[in-house]
Amino acid sequence: MDTTGAATENRGPRFGPSDTSPEAQCVFDDAHRRMPAWRKWLNVLRIRGSGLDHDYLAHWAQELGILDLLERSLDEARV
């Protein structure tokens, strides 16, 4: 509790997406799997995976700096 009597919650360190520390990456690596958008993306890959333009996806993932996430999602979706 804080001095006003309100309960405070310790949620641990806060990291931003640009934080490249190992601790931040671990938090984001674990957190992205729990996000609804991540699960929806995996479902899209599972359903439409063979019909998607993988070269196009890889190009833009590289441009946006998220190629590792694309590769991980393809692996998780087993596409």
N, C-alpha and C positions, 0 to 999 in steps of 0.2 A: 504494500500500500504506500501511496505517496503521502505527503504531509496534509493533503486535503481530505484524506480518508478514502479516496477513490482507489480501486484496485488497479495496479499496473501490471503489465504482462511483459516478461522478458522473452522476446522472440529471437534472440541471438543477433549476430552481426548482420547488418544490411549491406548488400552488395548491389552494384549497378551492372548493367550489361557490358559496360566497357571495362570493368574490373577484370584484369587478367591474372590475379593472384590465384594460386592453386586452390585456396579455400573457396574463393568465389566461384571458380569453375566447378568445383565439386558440388556446391549448392545449386548452381544452375543445371548441371548435368542431372542431378536428382530431381530438381523441381520441374524440369521441362516434361518429364514423363507423366507427371500428375496433372498437367494442364489439359483442359478439355480440347483446346485447339490442337495440341499434339496428338491426342487420341483420334480426333476427327481426321487429321492429316494421314495418320496411319490407316484409317479405314478407307480413305480415298485411294491410297496406294494399294491396299489389298484388293479393292474392287476394280480399280481402273489401271493398276500398275502396268500391265503389258500394253495398254493402249496409250500410255503417256509418252511424250517425247522426252526421253531421258537425256539426250544431248542438250536440249533446250533447258531442262531443269538444272543440269550440271553447269551450263554456262552462267545462268543467272545466280545460282547458288555461289559460284566462284566470284562473280561480280559483287555480290552482297556480303561476301565473307562468311557464308554459312554452309560451305561445302561439307564440313564435318557433320553438321546436323542432317543434311540431305543424305549423306552416306549412312549415317546411323539410322535414319528413318527407313531407308530402303532395306537395310539389314534387318531391322525390327519387324518390318512388314513382310520380310522374306520375298522381296520382289527381285 
